Amino acid sequence: NREEDLELYLARMEDMEKQLTSCPFCRADTTKTDGDLYLKLAENGNHKAMFRAAENYRYGNEGLKQDGGVALEWYHRASDEGSHEAAHNLGLCYLRGDLGLEKNLALASKYFQKAGDYGSPQSFALLGSIGYEMGDVEGFVLNVRKAAICGFTGSLRSLMECYRSGFITKNEYDFTLKMHQAAINEMQSDMRQRHEREIKKRGGNTIEGNKAALCGNFCDELEVMTRRLGM
């Protein structure tokens, strides 16, 4: 009868629409943007995805509408879950007054300290700079040395100034340089070199190449987790 024919027709049209908007192999919805996928992972507790969601909302990337307030929310969530990138960016926001925040050196220091503790050497360097501006020479020297020991080359000029100004001894200066070089050597491990070769193979230093080889092979992790979530 005509009702059955109409239902069959609508069912076929729906199936055709799904085929046009889904992967021919896994039938995953291809209309979803990368931003949607990262957001899904973020909502499921992945701090790397939380940081990516924050960046996407901040700059309006990967299909997400620009929204500074939402970006801050994701930065805070990612920072609480252990993202040194998110904690570092929060420090910068409070240092510069970005995303509608008032400049606040105390909060900037708090988040740079957090980022440093999570593993961001550059954050120690910025924490030292804030200390110097606030007259905390001891804190300045301590954090410059931390940054250098963790392998941040950008802190070496400040380290030399600490030595020239008499804030550290020759032995302390030499020891810090030695530990800096050790950190650099460790970062130039076989695993790191293999990862860098993989980045070049996937597109060099282009945006797409780096996107395809995020730190910690995040793309592979993304693929595994999206499959697990049935996305």
C-alpha positions in Angstrom: 0.0 0.0 0.0 1.0 3.6 -0.3 1.9 4.1 3.4 4.3 1.2 3.3 5.8 2.5 0.0 6.3 6.0 1.6 7.9 4.5 4.7 10.2 2.4 2.5 11.1 5.5 0.4 11.9 7.6 3.5 14.0 4.8 5.0 16.0 4.6 1.8 16.5 8.4 1.7 17.7 8.4 5.3 20.1 5.6 4.5 21.4 7.4 1.4 21.9 10.6 3.5 24.0 8.6 6.0 26.1 7.2 3.2 26.8 10.7 1.9 27.9 12.0 5.3 29.8 9.0 6.7 33.1 7.2 6.1 32.6 4.4 3.6 34.6 2.1 5.8 33.6 2.7 9.4 30.4 4.7 8.7 31.6 7.4 11.2 30.0 10.8 10.8 32.3 12.8 8.6 30.3 16.0 9.1 31.9 16.4 12.6 34.8 18.8 12.8 38.1 18.1 14.5 36.9 20.5 17.2 33.9 18.3 17.9 36.1 15.2 18.3 38.5 17.0 20.6 35.6 18.4 22.6 34.2 14.9 23.0 37.5 13.6 24.3 37.8 16.7 26.6 34.4 16.0 28.1 35.6 12.5 28.8 38.5 13.7 30.9 41.5 13.8 28.5 43.6 16.9 29.6 45.3 17.1 26.2 42.0 17.4 24.5 40.8 19.9 27.1 43.8 22.1 26.3 43.0 21.7 22.5 39.4 22.6 23.2 40.5 25.7 25.1 42.7 26.8 22.2 40.0 26.1 19.7 37.5 28.3 21.6 40.1 31.0 22.1 40.9 31.4 18.5 37.7 30.0 16.8 39.6 27.1 15.2 38.5 23.6 14.0 34.8 24.5 13.6 34.2 25.9 17.1 32.9 29.4 17.6 35.4 31.8 19.3 34.5 32.3 22.9 37.0 33.6 25.4 34.9 32.7 28.5 34.6 29.0 27.4 38.3 29.0 26.5 39.1 30.0 30.1 36.9 27.3 31.5 38.7 24.6 29.5 42.1 26.1 30.4 41.2 25.8 34.1 39.8 22.3 33.7 42.9 21.1 31.7 45.2 22.8 34.3 43.4 21.0 37.1 43.9 17.7 35.3 47.6 18.1 34.8 48.1 20.1 31.6 51.3 22.2 31.8 50.3 23.9 28.5 47.0 25.0 30.0 48.6 26.2 33.3 51.2 28.1 31.4 48.7 29.8 29.2 46.6 30.8 32.2 49.8 32.3 33.7 50.2 34.3 30.4 46.6 35.4 30.5 47.0 36.8 34.1 50.4 38.3 33.2 49.1 40.1 30.1 45.4 40.6 31.0 44.2 38.4 28.1 40.7 37.0 27.6 39.1 39.8 29.6 41.1 39.0 32.8 42.7 41.7 34.9 46.5 41.6 35.2 47.4 39.8 38.4 51.0 38.9 39.0 50.1 36.7 42.0 47.8 34.5 40.0 50.3 34.5 37.0 53.0 33.3 39.4 50.6 30.6 40.8 49.9 29.2 37.3 53.5 29.4 36.1 54.6 27.6 39.3 52.0 24.9 38.5 53.1 24.6 34.9 56.7 24.3 36.0 55.8 21.6 38.4 54.0 19.8 35.6 57.1 19.9 33.5 57.3 23.3 31.6 60.8 24.8 32.0 59.8 28.0 30.2 57.3 28.6 33.0 60.1 28.6 35.6 61.8 31.3 33.5 58.7 33.5 33.4 58.2 32.9 37.1 61.8 34.1 37.7 61.1 37.3 35.6 58.1 38.1 37.8 60.2 37.6 40.9 62.8 40.0 39.6 60.1 42.6 38.8 58.8 42.2 42.3 62.2 42.5 43.9 62.5 38.9 44.8 66.1 38.3 43.7 66.4 34.9 45.4 63.2 33.7 43.7 64.5 35.0 40.4 67.8 33.2 40.7 66.2 30.0 41.8 63.7 29.8 38.9 66.3 30.8 36.3 68.4 27.9 37.5 65.4 25.6 37.5 64.6 26.5 33.9 68.2 26.0 32.8 68.5 22.7 34.6 65.3 21.5 32.9 66.7 22.3 29.5 65.3 25.7 28.6 68.0 27.4 26.6 66.2 30.7 26.7 67.2 31.1 30.4 71.0 30.9 29.8 71.4 34.6 29.2 69.7 35.3 32.5 71.8 32.6 34.2 75.0 34.4 32.9 73.7 37.7 34.3 73.1 36.0 37.7 76.8 34.9 37.7 78.1 38.3 36.5 76.0 40.1 39.2 77.4 37.8 41.9 74.0 36.2 42.6 75.6 32.7 42.1 79.1 31.3 42.5 81.3 29.9 39.7 80.6 26.4 41.0 76.8 27.0 40.9 77.0 28.4 37.4 79.1 25.5 36.1 76.9 22.9 37.8 73.8 24.5 36.3 75.3 24.5 32.8 76.3 20.9 33.2 72.8 19.9 34.2 71.4 21.9 31.3 73.5 20.1 28.8 72.5 16.7 30.4 68.8 17.7 30.0 69.4 18.7 26.3 71.2 15.3 25.7 68.3 13.5 27.3 65.8 15.3 25.1 67.8 14.3 22.0 67.1 10.6 22.7 66.5 8.0 20.0 62.7 8.2 20.8 62.6 11.9 20.3 64.6 11.7 17.0 62.3 9.0 15.7 59.3 11.2 16.6 60.9 14.2 14.7 61.5 12.0 11.7 57.8 10.9 11.8 56.8 14.6 11.9 58.9 15.3 8.8 57.5 12.2 7.1 53.9 13.3 7.7 54.4 16.9 6.5 57.5 18.5 8.0 56.9 21.6 10.0 53.6 22.4 8.2 50.4 22.9 10.2 49.0 19.7 8.9 52.3 17.8 9.6 52.4 19.0 13.2 48.7 18.3 13.6 49.3 14.7 12.4 52.1 14.2 14.9 51.2 16.0 18.1 53.3 15.6 21.2 52.9 12.1 22.7 51.4 10.8 19.4 48.1 12.4 20.4 46.6 11.7 17.0 47.0 8.0 17.5 45.5 8.4 21.0 42.7 10.4 19.5 41.9 7.7 17.0 41.9 5.0 19.6 39.7 6.9 22.0 37.2 8.1 19.4 36.7 4.5 18.3 36.3 3.4 21.9 33.7 6.1 22.4 31.9 5.0 19.2 32.4 8.3 17.4 
